[in-house]
Amino acid sequence: DLLAPGGFLLYSTCSTLKTENSERIAAFLLAYPEAQLAAMNLPGPQLCSPGFQLLPVPGQNDGFYYALLQK
């Protein structure tokens, strides 16, 4: 409700769990039909509908999830 029309919200976690990532964003998009997934061009992360997942690489990262939403 606080996001201005046309505004963006970046959702990001350091998790690889679907319940914290793509499932949460899918539920959000159902609950807020005025929101939509915005396109992102990220090097490395794999598309996982909805959003992007960067899988863990030992010694480099713990894994991340990103979803860019627009109202």
Residue frames as a rotation matrix with the C-alpha (Angstrom) as fourth column:
ASP 1
0.564 0.826 0.000 0.00
0.826 -0.564 0.000 0.00
0.000 0.000 -1.000 0.00
LEU 2
0.516 -0.417 -0.748 2.93
0.171 -0.805 0.567 2.37
-0.839 -0.421 -0.344 0.59
LEU 3
-0.528 -0.738 0.421 4.48
0.548 0.082 0.832 1.83
-0.649 0.670 0.361 -2.84
ALA 4
-0.191 0.416 -0.889 3.64
-0.483 -0.828 -0.283 4.59
-0.854 0.376 0.360 -5.33
PRO 5
0.793 0.489 0.364 2.02
0.109 0.475 -0.873 3.64
-0.600 0.732 0.324 -8.64
GLY 6
0.845 -0.523 -0.105 4.82
-0.174 -0.083 -0.981 2.74
0.505 0.848 -0.161 -11.06
GLY 7
0.311 -0.742 0.594 7.20
-0.950 -0.223 0.220 2.20
-0.031 -0.633 -0.774 -8.13
PHE 8
0.199 -0.374 -0.906 9.53
-0.300 0.856 -0.420 -0.77
0.933 0.355 0.058 -7.78
LEU 9
0.590 -0.093 0.802 10.14
-0.774 0.216 0.595 -3.16
-0.229 -0.972 0.055 -4.90
LEU 10
-0.042 -0.674 -0.738 13.16
-0.601 0.607 -0.520 -5.47
0.798 0.422 -0.431 -4.92
TYR 11
0.810 0.269 0.521 12.65
-0.573 0.549 0.608 -8.64
-0.123 -0.791 0.599 -2.88
SER 12
0.137 -0.848 -0.512 15.89
-0.502 0.386 -0.774 -10.44
0.854 0.363 -0.373 -2.10
THR 13
0.878 0.041 0.477 16.91
-0.448 0.420 0.789 -13.24
-0.168 -0.906 0.388 0.24
CYS 14
-0.241 -0.953 -0.184 20.08
-0.956 0.266 -0.121 -15.18
0.165 0.147 -0.975 0.92
SER 15
-0.118 0.351 0.929 18.02
-0.450 0.815 -0.365 -18.38
-0.885 -0.461 0.062 0.82
THR 16
-0.855 -0.104 -0.508 17.54
-0.507 0.374 0.777 -21.16
0.109 0.921 -0.373 -1.71
LEU 17
-0.755 0.628 0.189 14.24
0.402 0.670 -0.624 -22.37
-0.518 -0.395 -0.758 -0.19
LYS 18
-0.699 0.546 0.463 11.24
0.436 -0.187 0.880 -22.09
0.567 0.817 -0.107 -2.53
THR 19
0.223 0.841 -0.494 8.95
0.940 -0.051 0.338 -21.34
0.259 -0.539 -0.801 0.44
GLU 20
0.112 -0.263 -0.958 10.97
0.565 -0.776 0.279 -18.18
-0.817 -0.573 0.062 1.18
ASN 21
-0.755 -0.550 -0.356 11.42
-0.013 -0.531 0.847 -17.21
-0.655 0.644 0.394 -2.46
SER 22
-0.935 0.326 -0.137 9.38
-0.173 -0.085 0.981 -18.07
0.308 0.942 0.136 -5.56
GLU 23
-0.374 0.846 -0.380 6.40
0.804 0.500 0.321 -19.46
0.462 -0.186 -0.867 -3.61
ARG 24
-0.244 0.229 -0.943 6.22
0.716 -0.613 -0.334 -16.29
-0.654 -0.756 -0.014 -1.47
ILE 25
-0.814 -0.096 -0.573 6.38
-0.248 -0.834 0.493 -14.02
-0.525 0.544 0.655 -4.53
ALA 26
-0.816 0.574 -0.067 3.77
0.200 0.391 0.899 -16.10
0.542 0.720 -0.434 -6.37
ALA 27
-0.155 0.766 -0.624 1.42
0.986 0.154 -0.055 -15.74
0.054 -0.624 -0.780 -3.36
PHE 28
-0.449 -0.081 -0.890 2.13
0.337 -0.938 -0.085 -11.99
-0.828 -0.338 0.448 -3.19
LEU 29
-0.970 0.043 -0.239 1.27
-0.235 -0.420 0.877 -11.55
-0.063 0.907 0.417 -6.87
LEU 30
-0.513 0.841 -0.175 -2.03
0.603 0.498 0.624 -13.39
0.611 0.215 -0.762 -6.35
ALA 31
-0.049 0.472 -0.880 -2.89
0.958 -0.228 -0.176 -11.26
-0.283 -0.852 -0.441 -3.30
TYR 32
0.020 -0.042 -0.999 -1.95
0.035 -0.998 0.042 -7.95
-0.999 -0.036 -0.019 -4.98
PRO 33
0.348 0.185 0.919 -3.12
0.828 0.398 -0.394 -8.02
-0.439 0.898 -0.014 -8.61
GLU 34
0.995 -0.016 -0.103 -1.89
-0.055 -0.919 -0.390 -4.43
-0.089 0.394 -0.915 -9.12
ALA 35
0.201 -0.977 0.070 1.68
-0.638 -0.076 0.767 -5.73
-0.744 -0.199 -0.638 -8.76
GLN 36
0.987 0.021 -0.158 3.58
-0.137 0.620 -0.773 -7.45
0.082 0.785 0.615 -11.53
LEU 37
0.427 -0.890 0.159 6.97
0.546 0.394 0.739 -9.05
-0.721 -0.228 0.655 -11.93
ALA 38
0.795 -0.240 -0.557 9.36
-0.501 -0.778 -0.379 -6.63
-0.343 0.580 -0.739 -13.66
ALA 39
0.849 -0.521 -0.089 12.10
0.278 0.582 -0.764 -7.74
0.450 0.624 0.639 -16.02
MET 40
0.676 -0.735 0.056 15.65
-0.428 -0.330 0.842 -7.98
-0.600 -0.593 -0.537 -14.70
ASN 41
0.780 -0.546 -0.307 18.91
-0.106 0.368 -0.924 -8.57
0.617 0.753 0.229 -16.53
LEU 42
0.644 -0.534 0.547 21.27
-0.674 -0.058 0.737 -10.17
-0.362 -0.843 -0.397 -14.04
PRO 43
0.059 -0.683 -0.728 24.52
-0.715 0.480 -0.508 -11.95
0.697 0.551 -0.459 -14.89
GLY 44
-0.831 -0.555 0.042 24.63
-0.451 0.628 -0.635 -15.38
0.326 -0.546 -0.772 -13.29
PRO 45
-0.561 0.629 0.539 21.26
-0.428 0.338 -0.839 -16.03
-0.709 -0.701 0.079 -11.59
GLN 46
-0.951 0.293 0.101 18.94
0.272 0.635 0.723 -18.54
0.148 0.714 -0.684 -13.21
LEU 47
-0.454 0.876 0.161 15.31
-0.755 -0.474 0.452 -17.73
0.473 0.084 0.877 -13.96
CYS 48
-0.879 0.353 -0.321 13.01
0.455 0.824 -0.337 -19.55
0.145 -0.442 -0.885 -11.53
SER 49
-0.507 0.721 0.473 9.46
-0.036 -0.566 0.824 -18.47
0.861 0.401 0.313 -12.13
PRO 50
0.857 -0.004 0.515 8.81
0.227 -0.895 -0.385 -16.06
0.462 0.447 -0.766 -10.58
GLY 51
0.817 -0.572 0.068 12.18
-0.448 -0.557 0.699 -14.45
-0.362 -0.602 -0.712 -9.91
PHE 52
0.452 -0.785 -0.424 15.84
-0.406 0.242 -0.881 -15.39
0.794 0.571 -0.210 -10.18
GLN 53
0.966 -0.169 0.197 17.90
-0.095 0.478 0.873 -17.84
-0.242 -0.862 0.446 -8.11
LEU 54
0.222 -0.958 -0.179 21.67
-0.744 -0.048 -0.666 -17.80
0.630 0.281 -0.724 -7.72
LEU 55
0.867 0.125 -0.483 22.70
0.111 0.895 0.431 -21.22
0.486 -0.428 0.762 -6.47
PRO 56
0.804 -0.573 0.161 25.37
-0.361 -0.253 0.898 -21.53
-0.474 -0.780 -0.410 -3.77
VAL 57
0.607 -0.753 -0.253 29.02
-0.001 0.318 -0.948 -21.85
0.795 0.576 0.193 -4.76
PRO 58
0.796 -0.309 -0.521 31.21
0.600 0.286 0.747 -23.09
-0.082 -0.907 0.412 -1.90
GLY 59
-0.161 -0.921 -0.354 33.78
0.862 -0.306 0.404 -20.47
-0.481 -0.240 0.843 -0.93
GLN 60
-0.840 -0.144 0.523 32.07
0.449 -0.725 0.522 -17.79
0.304 0.673 0.674 -3.09
ASN 61
-0.578 0.707 0.408 28.43
-0.710 -0.682 0.175 -17.27
0.402 -0.189 0.896 -2.02
ASP 62
-0.836 0.336 0.433 25.60
-0.154 0.614 -0.775 -18.81
-0.526 -0.714 -0.462 -0.02
GLY 63
-0.597 0.666 0.448 23.01
0.778 0.346 0.524 -18.46
0.194 0.661 -0.724 -2.76
PHE 64
-0.808 0.352 -0.473 20.54
-0.119 -0.883 -0.454 -15.64
-0.577 -0.310 0.755 -3.35
TYR 65
-0.238 0.802 0.548 17.05
0.962 0.271 0.020 -15.02
-0.133 0.532 -0.836 -4.68
TYR 66
-0.866 -0.016 -0.500 15.81
-0.011 -0.999 0.051 -11.85
-0.500 0.049 0.865 -6.39
ALA 67
-0.165 0.817 0.553 12.41
0.986 0.136 0.094 -10.67
0.002 0.561 -0.828 -7.62
LEU 68
-0.974 -0.101 -0.205 11.72
0.094 -0.995 0.044 -7.17
-0.208 0.024 0.978 -8.91
LEU 69
-0.185 0.980 0.078 8.09
0.958 0.197 -0.210 -6.13
-0.221 0.036 -0.975 -8.51
GLN 70
-0.986 -0.044 0.160 6.37
0.087 -0.959 0.271 -3.08
0.142 0.281 0.949 -9.97
LYS 71
-0.388 0.889 -0.242 3.08
0.492 -0.022 -0.870 -1.54
-0.779 -0.457 -0.429 -8.93
